[in-house]
Amino acid sequence: MAKPRYAKLKGDAWRNPKLAGLSDAAFRLWINCVSYCADNLTDGVIPEHIVPALLPTPMPLDMPLAELTAEPGLLVKEGRMYIVAKYLDHNVSREEIEKHSQMQRKKAEKRWGNKKTAAPAPAVKVHADPLVFAAGNAAGNAKYKYKNKNNNTNSSVWMVKAINEIYREVFGTDWFGYAKYQEELDQLGEWAKQQASADGCTPHEAVVIAGKGWRDDPYVVEQSYGPLPLLWRKAPVYYAKGRGSDAKGIKNKLQELERQEAKAYKEGNHDESSRLQKAIANLQQSSRA
């Protein structure tokens, strides 16, 4: 398991005028930006499509981003990415960390006196484009298959398939981030199971419906909004939007639930009948909202 990485925060940050004047949402977004850069060794660079995932609330990004990019900015917008101002003035760069790690490996080899000649460490390839590191490795992710250690079966395949149904509509390609964001996928899957149980649909359908709401968000295309798994905390909001955007689908779902409820009642399965009645009431209420 990789060692946790740390970002530096000056001791007088609590009385820094720039930070003291920020709203709670803007301050949280700034702290998460610094943390993201330290965790992913991006040297202060955040791809534009990652930023929404760093503010896990239903609040629009416009206001906190405007605060952080106002002069003198704590965040600087450059093309399709944001840069944390003066990040490298306070934090160690990726190149320095990798040099230090290489040096420690050599010291360990010398100290413990390996009998076998160790293969030379691969040269550190420094890319001019910081997004190469920040966006992950799509080719490697495409070959990745997550295994559930408890039963050794693919536990996220159904979610990735559901996400890609919508992702292909928007970007014309599959989403290759599932290897790096397994924790977010797990959280999205838990939400989908709970939503499916409440609404009488399948978890796959819940993810697809939420994906439709995500797809209709204007930020998705205009500002490269992050993929749905990175925004799993907003899944209920997107789910309501996705379901509300398809009135015909809601009507068909209500008819199907009513048919199932009538059948359960006729067969004397009162528990199932009661569950379906609640699902019908919830769907009717949310469709009117």
ChimeraX commands (.cxc) that place a marker at each C-alpha (Angstrom):
marker #1 position 0.00,0.00,0.00 radius 0.5
marker #1 position 1.40,3.41,-0.99 radius 0.5
marker #1 position 2.32,5.81,1.78 radius 0.5
marker #1 position -0.08,8.74,2.23 radius 0.5
marker #1 position 1.13,12.04,0.85 radius 0.5
marker #1 position 0.84,15.39,2.61 radius 0.5
marker #1 position 0.29,18.97,1.51 radius 0.5
marker #1 position 1.74,21.91,3.46 radius 0.5
marker #1 position -0.38,24.64,5.01 radius 0.5
marker #1 position 1.31,27.65,6.62 radius 0.5
marker #1 position 0.74,28.11,10.33 radius 0.5
marker #1 position -0.70,31.60,9.82 radius 0.5
marker #1 position -3.25,30.45,7.22 radius 0.5
marker #1 position -6.07,30.99,9.72 radius 0.5
marker #1 position -5.42,34.76,9.64 radius 0.5
marker #1 position -4.45,35.09,5.98 radius 0.5
marker #1 position -6.75,37.83,4.52 radius 0.5
marker #1 position -7.20,35.93,1.26 radius 0.5
marker #1 position -8.49,32.81,3.04 radius 0.5
marker #1 position -10.36,34.61,5.83 radius 0.5
marker #1 position -12.59,36.38,3.31 radius 0.5
marker #1 position -13.67,33.21,1.51 radius 0.5
marker #1 position -17.08,31.59,1.85 radius 0.5
marker #1 position -17.23,28.11,3.38 radius 0.5
marker #1 position -17.75,26.53,-0.07 radius 0.5
marker #1 position -14.83,28.41,-1.64 radius 0.5
marker #1 position -12.49,27.56,1.26 radius 0.5
marker #1 position -13.44,23.87,1.08 radius 0.5
marker #1 position -12.88,23.85,-2.67 radius 0.5
marker #1 position -9.44,25.45,-2.29 radius 0.5
marker #1 position -8.35,23.00,0.43 radius 0.5
marker #1 position -9.53,20.05,-1.70 radius 0.5
marker #1 position -7.64,21.43,-4.71 radius 0.5
marker #1 position -4.40,21.56,-2.70 radius 0.5
marker #1 position -5.05,18.06,-1.33 radius 0.5
marker #1 position -5.77,16.68,-4.82 radius 0.5
marker #1 position -2.49,18.09,-6.16 radius 0.5
marker #1 position -0.47,16.57,-3.30 radius 0.5
marker #1 position -2.21,13.20,-3.61 radius 0.5
marker #1 position -1.71,12.95,-7.37 radius 0.5
marker #1 position 1.66,14.77,-7.64 radius 0.5
marker #1 position 0.37,17.21,-10.26 radius 0.5
marker #1 position 2.56,20.16,-9.18 radius 0.5
marker #1 position -0.49,22.32,-8.53 radius 0.5
marker #1 position -2.40,21.47,-11.72 radius 0.5
marker #1 position -6.06,20.37,-11.66 radius 0.5
marker #1 position -7.79,19.31,-14.90 radius 0.5
marker #1 position -11.00,21.24,-15.45 radius 0.5
marker #1 position -13.19,18.13,-15.45 radius 0.5
marker #1 position -11.90,17.12,-11.98 radius 0.5
marker #1 position -12.85,20.39,-10.23 radius 0.5
marker #1 position -16.58,19.58,-9.74 radius 0.5
marker #1 position -15.66,16.43,-7.81 radius 0.5
marker #1 position -13.70,18.56,-5.34 radius 0.5
marker #1 position -16.86,20.38,-4.19 radius 0.5
marker #1 position -19.20,17.48,-3.25 radius 0.5
marker #1 position -22.33,19.57,-2.63 radius 0.5
marker #1 position -25.34,20.45,-4.80 radius 0.5
marker #1 position -24.08,24.07,-4.87 radius 0.5
marker #1 position -23.12,25.34,-8.36 radius 0.5
marker #1 position -19.41,25.87,-8.89 radius 0.5
marker #1 position -19.75,29.36,-10.34 radius 0.5
marker #1 position -19.69,31.32,-7.06 radius 0.5
marker #1 position -16.82,29.55,-5.23 radius 0.5
marker #1 position -14.75,29.45,-8.43 radius 0.5
marker #1 position -15.35,33.17,-8.95 radius 0.5
marker #1 position -14.06,33.84,-5.42 radius 0.5
marker #1 position -10.94,31.74,-5.92 radius 0.5
marker #1 position -10.04,33.14,-9.35 radius 0.5
marker #1 position -10.72,36.80,-8.47 radius 0.5
marker #1 position -7.63,39.02,-8.19 radius 0.5
marker #1 position -5.36,38.22,-6.46 radius 0.5
marker #1 position -6.33,34.67,-7.35 radius 0.5
marker #1 position -5.82,31.57,-5.26 radius 0.5
marker #1 position -6.62,29.57,-8.40 radius 0.5
marker #1 position -5.46,30.52,-11.89 radius 0.5
marker #1 position -7.36,29.40,-14.99 radius 0.5
marker #1 position -5.13,28.33,-17.88 radius 0.5
marker #1 position -6.83,26.69,-20.84 radius 0.5
marker #1 position -8.62,23.53,-19.73 radius 0.5
marker #1 position -7.02,23.39,-16.31 radius 0.5
marker #1 position -6.71,25.30,-13.04 radius 0.5
marker #1 position -3.44,25.95,-11.20 radius 0.5
marker #1 position -3.13,26.44,-7.43 radius 0.5
marker #1 position -1.25,29.72,-7.06 radius 0.5
marker #1 position 2.25,29.38,-5.53 radius 0.5
marker #1 position 1.74,25.64,-4.94 radius 0.5
marker #1 position 5.40,24.81,-5.59 radius 0.5
marker #1 position 6.53,27.64,-3.29 radius 0.5
marker #1 position 5.22,25.61,-0.35 radius 0.5
marker #1 position 5.15,21.99,-1.61 radius 0.5
marker #1 position 7.70,19.58,-3.05 radius 0.5
marker #1 position 7.52,18.97,-6.80 radius 0.5
marker #1 position 6.82,15.60,-8.41 radius 0.5
marker #1 position 10.35,15.49,-9.85 radius 0.5
marker #1 position 11.96,16.05,-6.42 radius 0.5
marker #1 position 9.79,13.36,-4.81 radius 0.5
marker #1 position 10.69,10.83,-7.50 radius 0.5
marker #1 position 14.41,11.66,-7.21 radius 0.5
marker #1 position 14.23,11.22,-3.45 radius 0.5
marker #1 position 12.44,7.86,-3.81 radius 0.5
marker #1 position 15.06,6.66,-6.26 radius 0.5
marker #1 position 17.83,7.72,-3.89 radius 0.5
marker #1 position 16.20,5.86,-0.98 radius 0.5
marker #1 position 15.92,2.69,-3.08 radius 0.5
marker #1 position 19.62,2.84,-3.92 radius 0.5
marker #1 position 20.51,3.35,-0.25 radius 0.5
marker #1 position 18.39,0.35,0.73 radius 0.5
marker #1 position 20.03,-1.85,-1.92 radius 0.5
marker #1 position 23.50,-0.78,-0.73 radius 0.5
marker #1 position 22.64,-1.28,2.93 radius 0.5
marker #1 position 21.11,-4.73,2.61 radius 0.5
marker #1 position 23.66,-5.89,0.02 radius 0.5
marker #1 position 21.46,-7.68,-2.52 radius 0.5
marker #1 position 23.23,-10.79,-3.82 radius 0.5
marker #1 position 21.58,-10.52,-7.17 radius 0.5
marker #1 position 22.40,-7.56,-9.34 radius 0.5
marker #1 position 19.33,-5.36,-9.27 radius 0.5
marker #1 position 17.93,-4.30,-12.58 radius 0.5
marker #1 position 18.46,-0.57,-13.23 radius 0.5
marker #1 position 15.46,1.51,-12.26 radius 0.5
marker #1 position 13.53,2.84,-15.25 radius 0.5
marker #1 position 14.35,6.42,-16.11 radius 0.5
marker #1 position 11.89,8.95,-14.79 radius 0.5
marker #1 position 10.02,10.34,-17.75 radius 0.5
marker #1 position 9.04,13.94,-17.15 radius 0.5
marker #1 position 6.21,15.08,-19.38 radius 0.5
marker #1 position 5.90,18.67,-20.46 radius 0.5
marker #1 position 2.12,18.40,-20.25 radius 0.5
marker #1 position 1.05,18.05,-16.57 radius 0.5
marker #1 position -2.33,16.65,-17.68 radius 0.5
marker #1 position -0.51,13.42,-18.60 radius 0.5
marker #1 position -0.21,12.76,-14.86 radius 0.5
marker #1 position -3.40,14.46,-13.73 radius 0.5
marker #1 position -5.80,12.63,-16.06 radius 0.5
marker #1 position -4.52,9.07,-15.45 radius 0.5
marker #1 position -3.54,6.32,-17.87 radius 0.5
marker #1 position -6.43,5.43,-20.19 radius 0.5
marker #1 position -4.56,2.62,-21.95 radius 0.5
marker #1 position -3.69,0.97,-18.65 radius 0.5
marker #1 position -7.16,1.47,-17.24 radius 0.5
marker #1 position -8.73,-0.17,-20.29 radius 0.5
marker #1 position -7.02,-3.47,-19.35 radius 0.5
marker #1 position -7.93,-3.18,-15.67 radius 0.5
marker #1 position -10.48,-5.55,-14.11 radius 0.5
marker #1 position -11.40,-4.95,-10.51 radius 0.5
marker #1 position -11.81,-8.13,-8.48 radius 0.5
marker #1 position -13.88,-8.33,-5.32 radius 0.5
marker #1 position -11.53,-10.02,-2.82 radius 0.5
marker #1 position -14.42,-11.72,-1.03 radius 0.5
marker #1 position -15.81,-13.73,-3.91 radius 0.5
marker #1 position -13.26,-13.06,-6.70 radius 0.5
marker #1 position -15.89,-11.83,-9.15 radius 0.5
marker #1 position -16.09,-8.56,-11.06 radius 0.5
marker #1 position -18.19,-6.31,-8.81 radius 0.5
marker #1 position -18.12,-3.08,-10.82 radius 0.5
marker #1 position -18.65,-4.31,-14.36 radius 0.5
marker #1 position -22.40,-3.60,-14.33 radius 0.5
marker #1 position -21.77,-0.02,-13.18 radius 0.5
marker #1 position -19.12,0.66,-15.80 radius 0.5
marker #1 position -21.48,-0.63,-18.50 radius 0.5
marker #1 position -24.31,1.62,-17.23 radius 0.5
marker #1 position -22.01,4.67,-17.08 radius 0.5
marker #1 position -20.68,4.04,-20.57 radius 0.5
marker #1 position -24.21,3.99,-22.03 radius 0.5
marker #1 position -24.40,7.71,-21.27 radius 0.5
marker #1 position -20.69,8.58,-21.50 radius 0.5
marker #1 position -20.53,7.39,-25.13 radius 0.5
marker #1 position -23.48,9.65,-26.00 radius 0.5
marker #1 position -21.64,12.70,-24.67 radius 0.5
marker #1 position -18.00,12.11,-25.57 radius 0.5
marker #1 position -18.13,9.33,-28.16 radius 0.5
marker #1 position -15.85,7.05,-26.15 radius 0.5
marker #1 position -15.88,4.84,-23.05 radius 0.5
marker #1 position -14.87,6.14,-19.63 radius 0.5
marker #1 position -11.45,4.76,-18.66 radius 0.5
marker #1 position -11.25,6.16,-15.13 radius 0.5
marker #1 position -12.65,3.17,-13.25 radius 0.5
marker #1 position -9.23,1.78,-12.31 radius 0.5
marker #1 position -8.24,4.96,-10.51 radius 0.5
marker #1 position -11.60,5.77,-8.92 radius 0.5
marker #1 position -12.70,2.42,-7.49 radius 0.5
marker #1 position -13.75,3.97,-4.17 radius 0.5
marker #1 position -16.08,6.43,-5.93 radius 0.5
marker #1 position -17.52,3.56,-7.99 radius 0.5
marker #1 position -18.22,1.60,-4.79 radius 0.5
marker #1 position -20.03,4.60,-3.28 radius 0.5
marker #1 position -22.06,5.12,-6.45 radius 0.5
marker #1 position -22.98,1.43,-6.45 radius 0.5
marker #1 position -24.22,1.60,-2.84 radius 0.5
marker #1 position -26.36,4.61,-3.70 radius 0.5
marker #1 position -27.75,2.87,-6.81 radius 0.5
marker #1 position -28.78,-0.20,-4.77 radius 0.5
marker #1 position -30.58,1.95,-2.19 radius 0.5
marker #1 position -32.30,4.02,-4.89 radius 0.5
marker #1 position -33.33,0.90,-6.77 radius 0.5
marker #1 position -34.82,-0.62,-3.62 radius 0.5
marker #1 position -36.83,2.56,-2.96 radius 0.5
marker #1 position -38.10,3.00,-6.53 radius 0.5
marker #1 position -38.60,-0.61,-7.60 radius 0.5
marker #1 position -36.04,-0.44,-10.41 radius 0.5
marker #1 position -32.69,-2.17,-10.91 radius 0.5
marker #1 position -29.38,-0.59,-9.80 radius 0.5
marker #1 position -28.34,-0.52,-13.47 radius 0.5
marker #1 position -31.44,1.55,-14.33 radius 0.5
marker #1 position -30.77,3.91,-11.40 radius 0.5
marker #1 position -27.24,4.63,-12.66 radius 0.5
marker #1 position -28.45,5.17,-16.24 radius 0.5
marker #1 position -31.21,7.56,-15.07 radius 0.5
marker #1 position -28.71,9.53,-12.96 radius 0.5
marker #1 position -26.39,9.54,-15.98 radius 0.5
marker #1 position -29.13,11.20,-18.05 radius 0.5
marker #1 position -29.40,13.96,-15.47 radius 0.5
marker #1 position -25.59,14.35,-15.50 radius 0.5
marker #1 position -25.60,14.41,-19.31 radius 0.5
marker #1 position -28.14,17.27,-19.37 radius 0.5
marker #1 position -26.02,19.43,-17.05 radius 0.5
marker #1 position -24.62,22.27,-19.22 radius 0.5
marker #1 position -21.24,21.96,-17.50 radius 0.5
marker #1 position -20.67,18.46,-18.88 radius 0.5
marker #1 position -19.72,19.56,-22.39 radius 0.5
marker #1 position -19.00,23.26,-21.94 radius 0.5
marker #1 position -16.53,22.87,-19.08 radius 0.5
marker #1 position -15.61,19.15,-19.22 radius 0.5
marker #1 position -17.59,18.31,-16.07 radius 0.5
marker #1 position -16.28,15.26,-14.23 radius 0.5
marker #1 position -17.68,11.77,-14.90 radius 0.5
marker #1 position -20.66,10.70,-12.80 radius 0.5
marker #1 position -18.70,8.40,-10.41 radius 0.5
marker #1 position -16.54,11.35,-9.32 radius 0.5
marker #1 position -19.77,13.22,-8.51 radius 0.5
marker #1 position -21.52,10.34,-6.76 radius 0.5
marker #1 position -22.59,12.66,-3.91 radius 0.5
marker #1 position -24.71,14.53,-6.48 radius 0.5
marker #1 position -26.26,11.32,-7.83 radius 0.5
marker #1 position -29.66,11.95,-6.12 radius 0.5
marker #1 position -29.87,15.39,-7.77 radius 0.5
marker #1 position -28.96,13.99,-11.18 radius 0.5
marker #1 position -31.32,11.05,-10.66 radius 0.5
marker #1 position -34.25,13.42,-10.05 radius 0.5
marker #1 position -33.30,15.43,-13.15 radius 0.5
marker #1 position -32.87,12.34,-15.28 radius 0.5
marker #1 position -36.21,10.91,-14.24 radius 0.5
marker #1 position -38.01,14.24,-14.55 radius 0.5
marker #1 position -36.69,14.76,-18.09 radius 0.5
marker #1 position -38.54,11.68,-19.31 radius 0.5
marker #1 position -42.25,12.11,-18.55 radius 0.5
marker #1 position -43.20,9.17,-20.75 radius 0.5
marker #1 position -40.72,6.95,-18.93 radius 0.5
marker #1 position -42.21,7.96,-15.57 radius 0.5
marker #1 position -45.71,7.13,-16.79 radius 0.5
marker #1 position -44.59,3.71,-18.02 radius 0.5
marker #1 position -42.78,3.05,-14.74 radius 0.5
marker #1 position -45.87,3.95,-12.72 radius 0.5
marker #1 position -48.01,1.62,-14.82 radius 0.5
marker #1 position -45.53,-1.21,-14.35 radius 0.5
marker #1 position -45.35,-0.65,-10.57 radius 0.5
marker #1 position -49.16,-0.54,-10.33 radius 0.5
marker #1 position -49.38,-3.79,-12.29 radius 0.5
marker #1 position -46.85,-5.46,-9.97 radius 0.5
marker #1 position -48.65,-4.13,-6.88 radius 0.5
marker #1 position -52.04,-5.42,-8.08 radius 0.5
marker #1 position -50.52,-8.83,-8.77 radius 0.5
marker #1 position -48.84,-8.97,-5.32 radius 0.5
marker #1 position -52.10,-7.96,-3.60 radius 0.5
marker #1 position -54.08,-10.57,-5.53 radius 0.5
marker #1 position -51.56,-13.28,-4.54 radius 0.5
marker #1 position -51.77,-12.25,-0.89 radius 0.5
marker #1 position -48.17,-11.02,-0.72 radius 0.5
marker #1 position -48.94,-8.03,1.49 radius 0.5
marker #1 position -45.33,-7.13,2.29 radius 0.5
marker #1 position -44.46,-6.82,-1.39 radius 0.5
marker #1 position -47.72,-4.96,-2.04 radius 0.5
marker #1 position -46.91,-2.47,0.72 radius 0.5
marker #1 position -43.38,-1.94,-0.61 radius 0.5
marker #1 position -44.66,-1.29,-4.12 radius 0.5
marker #1 position -47.31,1.13,-2.84 radius 0.5
marker #1 position -44.57,3.18,-1.17 radius 0.5
marker #1 position -42.51,3.11,-4.36 radius 0.5
marker #1 position -45.52,4.33,-6.35 radius 0.5
marker #1 position -46.17,7.15,-3.86 radius 0.5
marker #1 position -42.51,8.22,-3.94 radius 0.5
marker #1 position -42.41,8.21,-7.73 radius 0.5
marker #1 position -45.63,10.23,-7.97 radius 0.5
marker #1 position -44.37,12.74,-5.43 radius 0.5
marker #1 position -40.96,13.20,-7.09 radius 0.5
marker #1 position -42.55,13.57,-10.53 radius 0.5
marker #1 position -44.67,16.44,-9.23 radius 0.5
marker #1 position -41.67,18.14,-7.60 radius 0.5
marker link #1:1,2 radius 0.2
marker link #1:2,3 radius 0.2
marker link #1:3,4 radius 0.2
marker link #1:4,5 radius 0.2
marker link #1:5,6 radius 0.2
marker link #1:6,7 radius 0.2
marker link #1:7,8 radius 0.2
marker link #1:8,9 radius 0.2
marker link #1:9,10 radius 0.2
marker link #1:10,11 radius 0.2
marker link #1:11,12 radius 0.2
marker link #1:12,13 radius 0.2
marker link #1:13,14 radius 0.2
marker link #1:14,15 radius 0.2
marker link #1:15,16 radius 0.2
marker link #1:16,17 radius 0.2
marker link #1:17,18 radius 0.2
marker link #1:18,19 radius 0.2
marker link #1:19,20 radius 0.2
marker link #1:20,21 radius 0.2
marker link #1:21,22 radius 0.2
marker link #1:22,23 radius 0.2
marker link #1:23,24 radius 0.2
marker link #1:24,25 radius 0.2
marker link #1:25,26 radius 0.2
marker link #1:26,27 radius 0.2
marker link #1:27,28 radius 0.2
marker link #1:28,29 radius 0.2
marker link #1:29,30 radius 0.2
marker link #1:30,31 radius 0.2
marker link #1:31,32 radius 0.2
marker link #1:32,33 radius 0.2
marker link #1:33,34 radius 0.2
marker link #1:34,35 radius 0.2
marker link #1:35,36 radius 0.2
marker link #1:36,37 radius 0.2
marker link #1:37,38 radius 0.2
marker link #1:38,39 radius 0.2
marker link #1:39,40 radius 0.2
marker link #1:40,41 radius 0.2
marker link #1:41,42 radius 0.2
marker link #1:42,43 radius 0.2
marker link #1:43,44 radius 0.2
marker link #1:44,45 radius 0.2
marker link #1:45,46 radius 0.2
marker link #1:46,47 radius 0.2
marker link #1:47,48 radius 0.2
marker link #1:48,49 radius 0.2
marker link #1:49,50 radius 0.2
marker link #1:50,51 radius 0.2
marker link #1:51,52 radius 0.2
marker link #1:52,53 radius 0.2
marker link #1:53,54 radius 0.2
marker link #1:54,55 radius 0.2
marker link #1:55,56 radius 0.2
marker link #1:56,57 radius 0.2
marker link #1:57,58 radius 0.2
marker link #1:58,59 radius 0.2
marker link #1:59,60 radius 0.2
marker link #1:60,61 radius 0.2
marker link #1:61,62 radius 0.2
marker link #1:62,63 radius 0.2
marker link #1:63,64 radius 0.2
marker link #1:64,65 radius 0.2
marker link #1:65,66 radius 0.2
marker link #1:66,67 radius 0.2
marker link #1:67,68 radius 0.2
marker link #1:68,69 radius 0.2
marker link #1:69,70 radius 0.2
marker link #1:70,71 radius 0.2
marker link #1:71,72 radius 0.2
marker link #1:72,73 radius 0.2
marker link #1:73,74 radius 0.2
marker link #1:74,75 radius 0.2
marker link #1:75,76 radius 0.2
marker link #1:76,77 radius 0.2
marker link #1:77,78 radius 0.2
marker link #1:78,79 radius 0.2
marker link #1:79,80 radius 0.2
marker link #1:80,81 radius 0.2
marker link #1:81,82 radius 0.2
marker link #1:82,83 radius 0.2
marker link #1:83,84 radius 0.2
marker link #1:84,85 radius 0.2
marker link #1:85,86 radius 0.2
marker link #1:86,87 radius 0.2
marker link #1:87,88 radius 0.2
marker link #1:88,89 radius 0.2
marker link #1:89,90 radius 0.2
marker link #1:90,91 radius 0.2
marker link #1:91,92 radius 0.2
marker link #1:92,93 radius 0.2
marker link #1:93,94 radius 0.2
marker link #1:94,95 radius 0.2
marker link #1:95,96 radius 0.2
marker link #1:96,97 radius 0.2
marker link #1:97,98 radius 0.2
marker link #1:98,99 radius 0.2
marker link #1:99,100 radius 0.2
marker link #1:100,101 radius 0.2
marker link #1:101,102 radius 0.2
marker link #1:102,103 radius 0.2
marker link #1:103,104 radius 0.2
marker link #1:104,105 radius 0.2
marker link #1:105,106 radius 0.2
marker link #1:106,107 radius 0.2
marker link #1:107,108 radius 0.2
marker link #1:108,109 radius 0.2
marker link #1:109,110 radius 0.2
marker link #1:110,111 radius 0.2
marker link #1:111,112 radius 0.2
marker link #1:112,113 radius 0.2
marker link #1:113,114 radius 0.2
marker link #1:114,115 radius 0.2
marker link #1:115,116 radius 0.2
marker link #1:116,117 radius 0.2
marker link #1:117,118 radius 0.2
marker link #1:118,119 radius 0.2
marker link #1:119,120 radius 0.2
marker link #1:120,121 radius 0.2
marker link #1:121,122 radius 0.2
marker link #1:122,123 radius 0.2
marker link #1:123,124 radius 0.2
marker link #1:124,125 radius 0.2
marker link #1:125,126 radius 0.2
marker link #1:126,127 radius 0.2
marker link #1:127,128 radius 0.2
marker link #1:128,129 radius 0.2
marker link #1:129,130 radius 0.2
marker link #1:130,131 radius 0.2
marker link #1:131,132 radius 0.2
marker link #1:132,133 radius 0.2
marker link #1:133,134 radius 0.2
marker link #1:134,135 radius 0.2
marker link #1:135,136 radius 0.2
marker link #1:136,137 radius 0.2
marker link #1:137,138 radius 0.2
marker link #1:138,139 radius 0.2
marker link #1:139,140 radius 0.2
marker link #1:140,141 radius 0.2
marker link #1:141,142 radius 0.2
marker link #1:142,143 radius 0.2
marker link #1:143,144 radius 0.2
marker link #1:144,145 radius 0.2
marker link #1:145,146 radius 0.2
marker link #1:146,147 radius 0.2
marker link #1:147,148 radius 0.2
marker link #1:148,149 radius 0.2
marker link #1:149,150 radius 0.2
marker link #1:150,151 radius 0.2
marker link #1:151,152 radius 0.2
marker link #1:152,153 radius 0.2
marker link #1:153,154 radius 0.2
marker link #1:154,155 radius 0.2
marker link #1:155,156 radius 0.2
marker link #1:156,157 radius 0.2
marker link #1:157,158 radius 0.2
marker link #1:158,159 radius 0.2
marker link #1:159,160 radius 0.2
marker link #1:160,161 radius 0.2
marker link #1:161,162 radius 0.2
marker link #1:162,163 radius 0.2
marker link #1:163,164 radius 0.2
marker link #1:164,165 radius 0.2
marker link #1:165,166 radius 0.2
marker link #1:166,167 radius 0.2
marker link #1:167,168 radius 0.2
marker link #1:168,169 radius 0.2
marker link #1:169,170 radius 0.2
marker link #1:170,171 radius 0.2
marker link #1:171,172 radius 0.2
marker link #1:172,173 radius 0.2
marker link #1:173,174 radius 0.2
marker link #1:174,175 radius 0.2
marker link #1:175,176 radius 0.2
marker link #1:176,177 radius 0.2
marker link #1:177,178 radius 0.2
marker link #1:178,179 radius 0.2
marker link #1:179,180 radius 0.2
marker link #1:180,181 radius 0.2
marker link #1:181,182 radius 0.2
marker link #1:182,183 radius 0.2
marker link #1:183,184 radius 0.2
marker link #1:184,185 radius 0.2
marker link #1:185,186 radius 0.2
marker link #1:186,187 radius 0.2
marker link #1:187,188 radius 0.2
marker link #1:188,189 radius 0.2
marker link #1:189,190 radius 0.2
marker link #1:190,191 radius 0.2
marker link #1:191,192 radius 0.2
marker link #1:192,193 radius 0.2
marker link #1:193,194 radius 0.2
marker link #1:194,195 radius 0.2
marker link #1:195,196 radius 0.2
marker link #1:196,197 radius 0.2
marker link #1:197,198 radius 0.2
marker link #1:198,199 radius 0.2
marker link #1:199,200 radius 0.2
marker link #1:200,201 radius 0.2
marker link #1:201,202 radius 0.2
marker link #1:202,203 radius 0.2
marker link #1:203,204 radius 0.2
marker link #1:204,205 radius 0.2
marker link #1:205,206 radius 0.2
marker link #1:206,207 radius 0.2
marker link #1:207,208 radius 0.2
marker link #1:208,209 radius 0.2
marker link #1:209,210 radius 0.2
marker link #1:210,211 radius 0.2
marker link #1:211,212 radius 0.2
marker link #1:212,213 radius 0.2
marker link #1:213,214 radius 0.2
marker link #1:214,215 radius 0.2
marker link #1:215,216 radius 0.2
marker link #1:216,217 radius 0.2
marker link #1:217,218 radius 0.2
marker link #1:218,219 radius 0.2
marker link #1:219,220 radius 0.2
marker link #1:220,221 radius 0.2
marker link #1:221,222 radius 0.2
marker link #1:222,223 radius 0.2
marker link #1:223,224 radius 0.2
marker link #1:224,225 radius 0.2
marker link #1:225,226 radius 0.2
marker link #1:226,227 radius 0.2
marker link #1:227,228 radius 0.2
marker link #1:228,229 radius 0.2
marker link #1:229,230 radius 0.2
marker link #1:230,231 radius 0.2
marker link #1:231,232 radius 0.2
marker link #1:232,233 radius 0.2
marker link #1:233,234 radius 0.2
marker link #1:234,235 radius 0.2
marker link #1:235,236 radius 0.2
marker link #1:236,237 radius 0.2
marker link #1:237,238 radius 0.2
marker link #1:238,239 radius 0.2
marker link #1:239,240 radius 0.2
marker link #1:240,241 radius 0.2
marker link #1:241,242 radius 0.2
marker link #1:242,243 radius 0.2
marker link #1:243,244 radius 0.2
marker link #1:244,245 radius 0.2
marker link #1:245,246 radius 0.2
marker link #1:246,247 radius 0.2
marker link #1:247,248 radius 0.2
marker link #1:248,249 radius 0.2
marker link #1:249,250 radius 0.2
marker link #1:250,251 radius 0.2
marker link #1:251,252 radius 0.2
marker link #1:252,253 radius 0.2
marker link #1:253,254 radius 0.2
marker link #1:254,255 radius 0.2
marker link #1:255,256 radius 0.2
marker link #1:256,257 radius 0.2
marker link #1:257,258 radius 0.2
marker link #1:258,259 radius 0.2
marker link #1:259,260 radius 0.2
marker link #1:260,261 radius 0.2
marker link #1:261,262 radius 0.2
marker link #1:262,263 radius 0.2
marker link #1:263,264 radius 0.2
marker link #1:264,265 radius 0.2
marker link #1:265,266 radius 0.2
marker link #1:266,267 radius 0.2
marker link #1:267,268 radius 0.2
marker link #1:268,269 radius 0.2
marker link #1:269,270 radius 0.2
marker link #1:270,271 radius 0.2
marker link #1:271,272 radius 0.2
marker link #1:272,273 radius 0.2
marker link #1:273,274 radius 0.2
marker link #1:274,275 radius 0.2
marker link #1:275,276 radius 0.2
marker link #1:276,277 radius 0.2
marker link #1:277,278 radius 0.2
marker link #1:278,279 radius 0.2
marker link #1:279,280 radius 0.2
marker link #1:280,281 radius 0.2
marker link #1:281,282 radius 0.2
marker link #1:282,283 radius 0.2
marker link #1:283,284 radius 0.2
marker link #1:284,285 radius 0.2
marker link #1:285,286 radius 0.2
marker link #1:286,287 radius 0.2
marker link #1:287,288 radius 0.2
marker link #1:288,289 radius 0.2
view
